């Protein structure tokens, strides 16, 4: 199965041997398409949002909840890695087509994850 132009964001990748593995996918983007207004630690910000990766070791100097350096995985680069799981971020609206499963019914890509994953996939 092949797919292209996939967008994966606002997901938690926790305690996985390999955080994300895509088969036959091209042009996968690991962040939101547009900037989003969100609240983190009682402060409101506007930015793109990426994913939470439990093995991300970057810093957040401005304390906006988004890492200052990208997270790189075999699926690509997340330029807006979340510093905490997405439940710690409040957005004005639910991310469109958000689901809490590993495979979205409308997506033709296959995603292989290990245990304890919460994912929200957006197919555009």
Secondary structure, 3 states (H helix, E strand, C coil): CCEECEEECCCEECCCCCCCEEECEECCECCCCCCEEEEECCEEEEECCCCEECCCCCCCCCCCCECCCCEEECCEEECCCECCCHHHCEECCCCCCCCCCCCCCCCCCEEECCCCEECCEEEC
